[in-house]
């Protein structure tokens, strides 16, 4: 059992970091192992925000050598950024193992991203003009405080509280997933995909890479592959209901859209509130009520329902 949540402001921005923190705290009982956020802020032309991890949280307890290894990894990351002609405009670290870069480049970022991920134990969590993906062990307040998310202003966000069922309790297996190497696409998911290995091998044959054995990552790779080949987000979500087996509800965010899809049995819950200015959804209504305490009308999307909203 996991908890998922999404929010999108149409035509305006808000403190989506704080809003998502409140929603995910309300869903803590659905997943105590880890918490993740994908938040979307205003883009700055030519600038890209890269969130990376250079170790797992538990690695920090392995001895003094880990700090030297982390320093070496960071130095190599920065060497490769510069090697690809990009300028490092900002660098800060929320923890010893998680860093945030603002880089400027006029070139495509895919080759740089692939080169950086060849470094041992380094994983790019997200790369994009608006997307910032943060995930770690702990509840939403702990992660939000550590990464300064409660002051994040943007247009939309998705989030996840995880109870590990199919893979390890670590940052690599936590949600959301960024769809490497495609900028600004993220996914959260609640459910189980039963044809995961068949679909994964198909995606790998098409040149896509996977960083974990978590079935939810398939949805990110699948979506990004479709969008990269000219498929609209709505059509990709519709295809997924037809091609992916299992019980699932999932949310997809791009730089300016938020979408949702439910499988043919609609076994995994989702509650939705929609107005002219705001759309909010979550696994349980209590999460929506955490930011909208007034009297509102909500509804449960039906089986095979697909929806997409524009920021």
C-alpha positions in Angstrom: 0.0 0.0 0.0 1.4 3.4 -1.0 0.0 6.9 -1.2 0.0 9.2 -4.2 -1.0 12.9 -4.6 -1.0 15.5 -7.3 -1.9 19.2 -7.5 -1.9 21.7 -10.4 -2.8 25.4 -10.4 -4.1 26.5 -13.7 -2.8 29.9 -14.9 -1.1 30.7 -11.6 1.5 29.5 -9.1 1.5 28.7 -5.4 3.6 27.2 -2.6 3.2 23.7 -4.1 6.1 22.5 -1.9 4.2 23.2 1.3 0.9 22.0 -0.2 2.4 18.7 -1.2 4.1 18.3 2.2 0.7 18.6 3.9 -0.9 16.2 1.6 1.8 13.5 1.9 1.8 13.9 5.7 -1.9 13.0 5.6 -1.0 9.9 3.7 1.9 8.8 5.9 0.0 5.8 7.2 -0.1 4.4 3.7 3.7 4.4 3.3 6.2 5.0 6.1 9.4 3.9 4.3 10.2 6.9 2.1 8.7 10.1 0.7 9.2 11.8 -2.6 8.3 15.0 -4.4 8.4 16.2 -8.0 7.8 19.9 -8.0 7.7 22.2 -11.0 8.9 25.8 -10.8 9.2 28.6 -13.4 11.8 27.8 -16.1 14.7 30.1 -17.0 15.7 29.8 -20.6 19.0 27.9 -21.1 19.1 26.8 -17.4 18.6 23.3 -16.2 18.2 22.0 -12.7 19.9 18.7 -11.9 19.2 16.8 -8.7 21.7 14.0 -8.1 22.6 11.5 -5.4 26.1 10.3 -4.9 25.4 7.7 -2.3 22.6 6.0 -0.4 21.6 7.3 3.0 22.7 4.1 4.7 26.1 4.4 3.1 26.9 7.3 5.4 27.3 4.8 8.3 29.9 2.7 6.6 33.0 4.6 7.9 35.2 7.6 7.2 36.1 6.4 3.7 32.7 7.2 2.3 33.3 11.0 2.7 36.4 10.7 0.5 34.5 8.6 -2.0 31.7 11.2 -2.1 34.1 14.1 -2.6 35.7 12.2 -5.5 32.3 11.5 -7.1 31.3 15.1 -6.8 34.5 16.3 -8.4 34.0 13.9 -11.3 30.4 15.0 -11.8 31.5 18.6 -12.0 34.4 17.8 -14.4 32.0 16.0 -16.7 29.5 18.9 -16.7 32.2 21.3 -17.7 33.6 18.8 -20.3 30.2 18.9 -22.1 30.4 22.7 -22.3 27.9 23.5 -19.6 28.4 26.2 -17.0 27.7 25.5 -13.3 25.8 28.5 -12.0 24.8 27.1 -8.6 25.6 24.1 -6.5 24.2 23.3 -3.0 23.8 20.2 -1.0 20.8 19.4 1.3 22.6 16.3 2.6 26.0 14.8 2.3 24.7 12.5 -0.4 22.2 14.7 -2.4 23.1 17.7 -4.4 21.4 20.3 -6.6 23.0 22.0 -9.5 21.8 24.8 -11.7 23.6 24.6 -15.0 23.5 26.6 -18.2 23.9 25.0 -21.7 22.7 25.6 -25.2 23.3 22.0 -26.1 21.2 18.8 -25.7 21.6 17.4 -22.2 21.2 13.7 -23.0 24.9 13.0 -23.7 26.0 14.8 -20.5 23.4 12.9 -18.4 24.5 9.6 -19.8 28.2 10.4 -19.1 27.5 11.5 -15.5 25.6 8.4 -14.8 28.6 6.2 -15.8 30.2 7.4 -12.5 30.1 4.7 -9.9 27.2 5.2 -7.4 26.0 8.4 -9.0 22.4 8.7 -10.1 20.6 11.7 -11.6 17.3 12.0 -9.8 16.0 14.6 -12.2 17.1 17.0 -14.9 14.9 19.7 -16.5 14.1 23.3 -16.9 11.3 23.3 -14.2 11.3 19.9 -12.5 13.0 19.3 -9.2 12.7 15.7 -7.9 13.5 15.1 -4.2 13.1 11.7 -2.5 14.6 10.3 0.7 13.9 8.0 3.6 11.6 9.5 6.2 8.1 11.2 6.3 7.1 14.3 4.3 8.0 16.7 7.1 11.4 15.3 7.6 12.2 15.3 3.8 10.5 18.6 3.3 12.5 20.3 6.0 15.9 18.7 5.0 15.5 19.8 1.4 13.8 23.2 1.9 10.6 22.2 0.1 8.2 24.1 2.3 9.1 27.4 0.5 9.0 26.0 -3.0 6.7 28.0 -5.3 5.5 26.5 -8.6 2.6 25.5 -10.7 2.2 21.8 -10.0 3.6 18.8 -8.2 3.2 15.1 -7.6 4.2 13.1 -4.5 4.4 9.7 -3.0 4.6 7.9 0.3 6.0 4.4 -0.1 5.5 1.1 1.6 8.1 -1.2 0.0 6.6 -4.3 -1.5 8.5 -5.1 -4.7 12.0 -3.7 -4.0 14.4 -2.4 -1.3 13.9 0.5 1.1 16.4 2.9 -0.4 16.4 6.2 -2.3 16.9 4.4 -5.6 13.6 2.5 -5.2 11.6 5.5 -3.9 9.2 7.5 -6.0 8.7 9.7 -7.9 10.7 8.5 -10.9 12.3 10.8 -13.5 12.1 9.4 -17.0 15.8 9.4 -17.9 17.0 11.1 -20.1 13.9 13.0 -21.0 13.7 16.4 -19.3 10.8 17.3 -17.0 8.9 14.1 -16.9 8.1 12.4 -13.6 5.7 9.6 -12.4 4.2 8.3 -9.2 2.3 5.0 -9.0 0.3 2.9 -6.6 -0.2 -0.7 -7.6 1.5 -3.7 -9.1 2.4 -4.3 -12.8 2.2 -8.0 -13.6 3.9 -7.9 -17.1 6.7 -5.7 -15.8 9.6 -7.9 -17.1 8.1 -8.3 -20.5 7.5 -4.6 -20.9 10.9 -3.7 -19.4 12.8 -6.0 -21.9 10.8 -4.3 -24.7 11.8 -0.8 -23.5 15.4 -1.9 -23.0 15.5 -3.2 -26.6 14.4 0.2 -27.7 17.5 1.8 -26.0 16.0 2.8 -22.6 17.7 2.3 -19.3 16.4 1.3 -15.8 18.1 2.3 -12.5 16.0 0.0 -10.3 13.9 -3.2 -10.2 10.9 -1.3 -9.1 7.9 -1.8 -11.4 6.9 1.8 -11.1 10.0 2.9 -13.0 8.5 1.2 -16.0 5.7 3.8 -16.2 8.2 6.6 -16.3 10.3 5.0 -19.0 7.2 4.0 -21.0 5.7 7.5 -20.9 9.0 9.2 -21.8 9.6 6.9 -24.7 6.1 7.6 -26.1 6.4 11.4 -25.6 9.8 11.4 -27.3 8.2 9.7 -30.3 5.5 12.3 -30.8 2.7 10.6 -28.7 0.6 13.1 -26.7 0.4 12.6 -22.9 -3.3 11.7 -23.1 -2.7 9.1 -25.8 0.2 7.6 -23.9 -1.9 7.2 -20.8 -4.7 5.6 -22.8 -2.2 3.2 -24.4 -0.8 2.2 -21.0 -4.2 1.1 -19.8 -4.4 -1.2 -22.9 -0.8 -2.5 -22.9 0.3 -2.7 -19.2 -1.2 -5.4 -17.1 -1.9 -5.2 -13.4 -3.7 -3.1 -10.9 -2.6 0.5 -10.9 -3.3 4.1 -10.5 -0.6 6.5 -11.6 0.1 10.2 -12.1 2.4 11.8 -14.7 3.7 15.3 -14.7 5.5 17.2 -17.5 6.7 20.8 -17.5 3.2 22.1 -18.1 0.8 19.2 -17.7 -0.5 16.7 -15.1 -2.2 13.5 -16.1 -3.7 10.4 -14.4 -4.8 6.9 -15.4 -6.5 4.0 -13.7 -6.4 0.4 -14.9 -9.3 -1.7 -16.1 -10.3 -2.9 -12.6 -9.8 0.5 -10.8 -8.7 -1.4 -7.7 -6.3 1.3 -6.5 -8.0 4.3 -5.0 -7.9 7.9 -6.2 -10.1 10.9 -5.1 -10.2 14.0 -7.2 -11.3 17.6 -6.7 -11.5 20.0 -9.7 -12.3 23.7 -10.0 -11.6 26.3 -12.6 -8.3 27.3 -10.9 -7.2 24.1 -9.1 -7.1 20.4 -9.5 -6.1 18.2 -6.5 -6.0 14.4 -6.3 -4.8 11.8 -3.8 -5.2 8.2 -2.7 -7.5 9.3 0.1 -9.7 12.4 0.6 -8.0 13.2 3.9 -5.0 14.4 1.8 -7.2 16.8 -0.2 -8.8 18.1 3.0 -5.4 18.8 4.5 -5.1 21.8 2.1 -8.8 22.4 1.4 -10.6 22.2 4.7 -13.7 24.0 3.4 -16.8 22.1 2.1 -15.9 20.7 -1.4 -17.2 18.1 -3.8 -14.9 15.3 -4.8 -15.3 12.2 -6.9 -13.6 8.9 -7.6 -12.4 8.4 -11.2 -13.8 5.3 -12.8 -12.0 2.3 -14.3 -9.8 3.0 -17.4 -10.3 6.8 -16.9 -7.6 9.0 -18.3 -7.4 12.7 -17.6 -4.9 15.5 -18.5 -4.8 19.0 -17.2 -2.8 22.0 -18.4 -0.9 24.4 -16.0 
